[in-house]
Amino acid sequence: MRSMKLNIPAIVLLVLGALILFGKLGGFVEFLFAAAIFALGYYGIKTGKTFLGWLLLIVGGCMLLAKLSWLIGPLLGIALIAAGIVWIAGKRSNSRSGFGG
């Protein structure tokens, strides 16, 4: 009788592949792929391969922006509201202290 050893990395790859095929993990893997391309671009710039590094950094950055667009819109809205509140509060304090109109 042959003893069977579990090959954990192979099993993980099989499970990840099956999940991707069934569409259960696609978005996460696409995000990791975009992050990996971005990281490779950064590494390329740091090691002196500037053209390839910048190319990968820009492509990875665009992919990450596309993947994170659901988050960027609301954050931009919150930032604009906060900036408006700070701007209004700043004008009020300046007008009370005698500076400006």
Backbone bond lengths (Angstrom), bond angles and torsions (degrees), N, CA, C in turn:
res aa  C-N    CA-C-N  psi(-1)  N-CA   C-N-CA  omega(-1)  CA-C   N-CA-C  phi
1 M - - - 1.442 - - 1.524 109.64 -
2 R 1.315 115.10 137.59 1.453 121.45 -179.41 1.524 109.97 -94.73
3 S 1.315 116.43 133.78 1.461 118.45 176.77 1.524 108.89 -84.20
4 M 1.321 115.43 136.18 1.458 120.33 -179.29 1.515 109.65 -99.13
5 K 1.326 115.20 125.99 1.459 120.42 174.52 1.519 107.68 -99.35
6 L 1.295 115.59 138.25 1.462 119.76 177.28 1.519 109.33 -78.90
7 N 1.291 115.66 128.83 1.456 121.74 175.62 1.528 106.94 -100.44
8 I 1.317 115.61 91.33 1.460 122.34 -172.42 1.534 112.59 -58.55
9 P 1.348 119.83 -47.56 1.475 117.67 -179.92 1.529 112.39 -59.97
10 A 1.322 118.10 -37.31 1.462 120.31 179.52 1.525 110.70 -67.02
11 I 1.312 117.18 -38.67 1.464 120.65 178.66 1.524 110.26 -66.99
12 V 1.334 117.24 -40.27 1.468 120.87 178.48 1.525 109.88 -62.42
13 L 1.349 116.81 -43.00 1.460 119.78 178.47 1.526 111.60 -63.42
14 L 1.318 117.04 -39.91 1.460 120.45 178.23 1.524 111.58 -63.50
15 V 1.313 116.57 -43.60 1.464 120.71 -179.91 1.528 110.68 -66.50
16 L 1.353 117.33 -44.46 1.457 119.99 178.64 1.530 111.28 -62.36
17 G 1.323 116.46 -41.99 1.451 120.24 177.87 1.517 112.30 -61.59
18 A 1.340 116.51 -42.99 1.462 120.38 178.89 1.526 110.70 -64.98
19 L 1.328 117.94 -40.81 1.463 120.85 179.11 1.525 111.56 -64.83
20 I 1.333 116.20 -38.65 1.456 119.67 178.17 1.522 109.97 -65.88
21 L 1.328 116.53 -43.14 1.465 119.71 179.40 1.515 112.09 -61.72
22 F 1.302 116.97 -35.67 1.456 120.27 -179.78 1.528 112.21 -88.37
23 G 1.337 116.96 3.32 1.457 121.32 174.12 1.509 114.83 75.77
24 K 1.314 118.38 19.22 1.459 120.26 -177.55 1.523 112.99 -90.10
25 L 1.330 117.82 -20.59 1.456 120.15 -173.94 1.522 111.60 -128.94
26 G 1.316 117.88 11.22 1.459 121.87 -173.12 1.512 114.24 -58.98
27 G 1.319 118.48 -46.62 1.461 121.59 -177.52 1.511 112.77 -63.06
28 F 1.315 116.99 -40.50 1.458 120.76 179.97 1.522 111.19 -66.76
29 V 1.324 116.59 -42.09 1.463 120.39 -179.99 1.527 109.94 -66.91
30 E 1.320 118.00 -38.93 1.462 120.63 177.19 1.522 111.13 -63.61
31 F 1.325 117.17 -38.81 1.464 120.82 176.55 1.523 110.45 -64.08
32 L 1.341 117.46 -44.35 1.464 120.80 178.67 1.523 111.35 -63.25
33 F 1.327 117.00 -38.59 1.459 121.07 178.13 1.526 110.63 -62.88
34 A 1.333 117.56 -44.74 1.462 121.63 178.68 1.526 110.65 -63.81
35 A 1.333 116.99 -41.92 1.462 120.79 178.83 1.525 110.79 -65.37
36 A 1.330 117.43 -36.91 1.459 121.05 179.08 1.527 110.93 -66.85
37 I 1.325 117.39 -40.82 1.464 120.25 177.58 1.530 110.11 -64.21
38 F 1.317 117.23 -42.31 1.463 121.72 177.49 1.528 110.36 -60.95
39 A 1.331 117.01 -45.27 1.465 121.51 -179.60 1.529 111.04 -65.35
40 L 1.325 117.59 -39.17 1.464 120.32 177.11 1.524 111.31 -64.24
41 G 1.313 116.71 -37.17 1.458 120.23 175.91 1.513 111.71 -63.48
42 Y 1.315 116.79 -44.58 1.461 121.50 177.26 1.527 110.45 -60.90
43 Y 1.322 116.58 -44.12 1.467 121.43 178.71 1.531 110.33 -63.40
44 G 1.331 117.21 -39.90 1.455 120.49 178.70 1.518 112.21 -62.94
45 I 1.325 116.68 -39.98 1.468 120.25 177.68 1.520 110.16 -65.19
46 K 1.320 116.87 -42.90 1.466 120.90 -178.54 1.531 112.36 -66.34
47 T 1.338 117.51 -30.02 1.472 120.04 -178.24 1.523 112.81 -92.01
48 G 1.339 118.26 2.35 1.448 120.49 174.30 1.518 114.85 100.58
49 K 1.299 118.71 -5.15 1.463 121.33 176.70 1.527 108.13 -89.16
50 T 1.326 115.28 75.41 1.459 119.84 -167.54 1.529 113.47 -69.23
51 F 1.333 118.30 -42.85 1.462 118.71 -177.06 1.521 111.30 -63.03
52 L 1.319 116.17 -52.25 1.465 120.10 179.60 1.525 110.71 -64.42
53 G 1.327 116.21 -38.57 1.461 120.16 178.99 1.507 112.60 -61.48
54 W 1.342 116.94 -47.94 1.461 120.18 179.39 1.520 111.67 -65.64
55 L 1.340 115.48 -37.74 1.459 119.06 178.53 1.527 110.87 -61.27
56 L 1.339 116.65 -48.67 1.466 120.21 179.23 1.524 111.76 -66.55
57 L 1.318 116.53 -36.92 1.466 120.16 179.31 1.527 111.07 -63.96
58 I 1.323 117.29 -42.59 1.460 120.58 179.85 1.527 111.12 -68.74
59 V 1.344 116.59 -44.66 1.466 119.63 179.58 1.530 110.25 -63.82
60 G 1.333 116.92 -45.94 1.462 120.51 178.33 1.515 112.25 -63.28
61 G 1.335 116.62 -38.45 1.461 120.15 177.93 1.520 112.20 -64.51
62 C 1.330 116.74 -41.63 1.469 120.13 177.51 1.525 110.50 -64.78
63 M 1.325 116.71 -40.50 1.466 119.56 178.48 1.526 110.87 -64.51
64 L 1.335 116.88 -41.10 1.466 119.87 178.64 1.527 111.37 -66.14
65 L 1.335 116.83 -39.54 1.471 119.21 176.70 1.518 111.04 -60.35
66 A 1.318 116.12 -40.14 1.465 119.31 178.79 1.524 111.05 -66.30
67 K 1.324 116.82 -39.69 1.469 120.14 -179.30 1.528 112.00 -71.91
68 L 1.325 116.75 -29.25 1.467 120.33 -176.87 1.524 112.78 -101.31
69 S 1.335 117.63 12.90 1.460 120.11 -177.54 1.526 112.19 -61.74
70 W 1.326 117.58 -29.37 1.468 120.38 178.90 1.522 111.27 -65.59
71 L 1.345 116.69 -21.56 1.455 121.27 -179.29 1.522 111.84 -98.19
72 I 1.327 116.50 -32.39 1.456 121.05 -174.63 1.529 111.46 -67.47
73 G 1.320 118.17 -40.86 1.461 121.38 -179.74 1.523 113.19 -59.05
74 P 1.330 118.36 -55.21 1.468 118.79 178.33 1.532 113.41 -61.96
75 L 1.332 118.03 -36.78 1.471 119.84 178.15 1.522 111.25 -65.25
76 L 1.331 116.61 -38.35 1.454 120.16 176.91 1.533 110.50 -64.31
77 G 1.328 117.09 -41.00 1.459 120.66 177.22 1.516 112.19 -61.69
78 I 1.320 116.49 -44.31 1.470 120.95 178.54 1.525 110.58 -63.44
79 A 1.342 116.98 -41.25 1.463 120.40 179.62 1.520 111.29 -64.20
80 L 1.334 117.28 -40.20 1.464 120.09 179.06 1.527 111.58 -66.32
81 I 1.326 117.40 -40.61 1.469 120.73 177.14 1.524 110.53 -63.01
82 A 1.337 116.61 -44.85 1.465 120.46 179.38 1.522 111.23 -63.02
83 A 1.335 117.41 -41.17 1.464 120.42 179.11 1.522 110.81 -64.26
84 G 1.327 117.12 -39.61 1.460 120.28 177.66 1.515 111.97 -63.74
85 I 1.327 117.02 -42.23 1.470 120.85 178.67 1.516 110.99 -64.22
86 V 1.331 117.38 -43.94 1.466 121.03 179.07 1.524 110.16 -64.01
87 W 1.322 117.05 -39.64 1.451 121.03 -179.84 1.528 110.84 -65.01
88 I 1.324 117.49 -44.46 1.464 121.06 178.53 1.525 110.36 -65.21
89 A 1.317 117.59 -44.07 1.468 120.82 179.87 1.523 110.67 -64.41
90 G 1.323 118.09 -36.08 1.461 121.55 179.16 1.521 111.78 -67.78
91 K 1.320 117.44 -38.59 1.472 120.61 178.64 1.523 110.78 -67.82
92 R 1.320 117.75 -36.36 1.462 120.69 179.40 1.522 110.59 -66.73
93 S 1.327 117.69 -43.64 1.470 119.28 -177.64 1.525 110.28 -70.18
94 N 1.326 118.09 -33.39 1.461 120.29 177.67 1.524 111.88 -69.61
95 S 1.315 117.98 -36.41 1.472 120.07 -178.73 1.527 110.65 -73.00
96 R 1.302 118.84 -28.81 1.475 121.87 178.65 1.517 111.82 -74.93
97 S 1.318 116.48 -30.46 1.453 118.63 -175.73 1.532 112.10 -88.87
98 G 1.323 116.90 0.83 1.450 119.13 177.23 1.518 113.86 95.30
99 F 1.313 118.07 -0.57 1.465 121.13 178.12 1.516 108.40 -92.97
100 G 1.258 118.86 130.57 1.461 122.49 172.92 1.524 112.98 69.90
101 G 1.332 114.51 -172.55 1.445 118.78 -173.46 1.443 112.22 -111.04
